[in-house]
Amino acid sequence: CDGGQAGGCFSLAFMLAEGQGGPIDQVRARDLYRTACQADLKNACYNLGLLLANGEGGAADKPQARTLFQSACEKGHVSACSNLARMLMRGDGGAQDAAEAMSLNAKACESDHMAACFQLATMLIDGRGTGRDEPRARELFERACAARNAQACINMAVMLEQGHGGARDEARAKLFYDGACQGAIETACGILA
């Protein structure tokens, strides 16, 4: 890192943030991620954004985290797009913008980021950022459940059980409750009991 190699700064920051090869030092990790981010490494910008959003290694700085997620997202970092969408939905670090959150979640979901697919499905159920689209939400919950997102499994089970977004199917609903139970969603386990 001292030789001006941004990749070295990133690697050292990661090791310090995770405590690999020594004690965790998130304060120093922030500095090194910042250096690597300024050299245009999208992963460094994303990881620095996580530390700032969560207040790790210093005070939380949600507006700066949001800026970093946006920068990394624009460079193609799908998880940064998903985190930026979450911040936009909540209004963390700036104005709330459900339409932009919807767009970012759709982009990340197209790249198979299942947390974004789950967020997008939730927005479609609530009609945030667009009109309600229960059939599309149902498709996304099923896709996220197949990728072992337990919360998506229980949401899909409820939609099947109640006939939201398509036909009622209590037998299939039980399969999704089982997936949620396997993912440690206690409510789903109780329904199956």
Residue pairs with C-beta under 8 A, 6 or more apart in sequence:
1 8
1 9
1 12
1 32
1 35
6 35
6 36
6 39
6 40
6 41
6 44
7 36
7 41
9 32
9 33
9 35
9 36
9 39
9 44
10 32
10 33
10 36
10 41
10 43
10 44
10 47
12 32
13 28
13 29
13 30
13 31
13 32
13 33
13 36
13 44
13 47
14 20
14 29
14 47
15 21
15 22
16 22
16 24
16 25
16 26
16 28
16 29
16 32
17 24
17 25
17 26
17 29
17 33
17 47
17 51
17 56
17 57
18 24
25 57
26 51
26 56
26 57
26 58
27 57
27 58
28 57
29 47
29 51
29 57
30 48
30 51
30 52
30 57
30 58
33 44
33 45
33 47
33 48
33 51
34 44
34 48
35 44
36 44
37 44
37 45
37 48
37 68
37 71
40 75
42 71
42 72
42 75
42 76
42 77
42 80
43 72
43 77
45 68
45 69
45 71
45 72
45 75
45 77
45 80
46 68
46 69
46 72
46 77
46 79
46 80
46 83
48 68
49 64
49 65
49 66
49 68
49 69
49 72
49 80
49 83
50 56
50 65
50 83
51 57
51 58
52 58
52 60
52 61
52 62
52 64
52 65
52 68
53 60
53 62
53 65
53 66
53 69
53 83
53 87
53 92
53 93
54 60
61 93
62 87
62 92
62 93
62 94
63 93
63 94
64 93
65 87
65 93
66 84
66 87
66 88
66 92
66 93
66 94
68 80
69 80
69 81
69 83
69 84
69 87
70 80
70 84
71 80
72 80
73 80
73 81
73 84
73 104
78 107
78 108
78 111
78 113
78 116
79 108
79 113
79 115
81 104
81 105
81 107
81 108
81 113
81 116
82 104
82 105
82 108
82 113
82 115
82 116
82 119
84 104
85 100
85 101
85 102
85 104
85 105
85 108
85 116
85 119
86 92
86 101
86 119
87 93
87 94
88 94
88 96
88 97
88 98
88 100
88 101
88 104
89 96
89 98
89 101
89 119
89 123
89 128
89 129
90 96
98 123
98 128
98 129
99 129
99 130
100 129
101 119
101 123
101 128
101 129
102 120
102 123
102 128
102 129
102 130
103 129
104 116
105 116
105 117
105 119
105 120
105 123
106 116
106 120
107 116
108 115
108 116
108 117
109 116
109 117
109 120
109 140
112 147
114 143
114 144
114 147
114 149
114 152
115 149
117 140
117 143
117 144
117 147
117 149
117 152
118 140
118 141
118 144
118 149
118 151
118 152
120 140
121 136
121 137
121 138
121 140
121 141
121 144
121 152
121 155
122 137
122 155
123 129
123 130
124 130
124 132
124 133
124 134
124 136
124 137
124 140
125 132
125 134
125 137
125 155
125 164
126 132
134 159
134 164
134 165
134 166
135 165
135 166
136 165
137 159
137 165
138 156
138 159
138 160
138 164
138 165
138 166
140 152
141 152
141 153
141 155
141 156
141 159
142 152
142 156
142 176
143 152
144 152
145 152
145 153
145 156
145 176
145 179
145 180
148 179
148 183
149 183
150 179
150 180
150 182
150 183
150 184
150 185
150 188
151 180
151 183
151 185
153 176
153 177
153 179
153 180
153 183
153 185
153 188
154 176
154 177
154 180
154 185
154 187
154 188
156 176
157 173
157 174
157 175
157 176
157 177
157 179
157 180
157 188
157 191
158 164
158 173
159 165
159 166
160 166
160 168
160 169
160 170
160 172
160 173
160 176
161 168
161 170
161 173
162 168
174 192
177 188
177 191
177 192
178 188
178 192
179 188
180 187
180 188
181 188
181 189
181 192
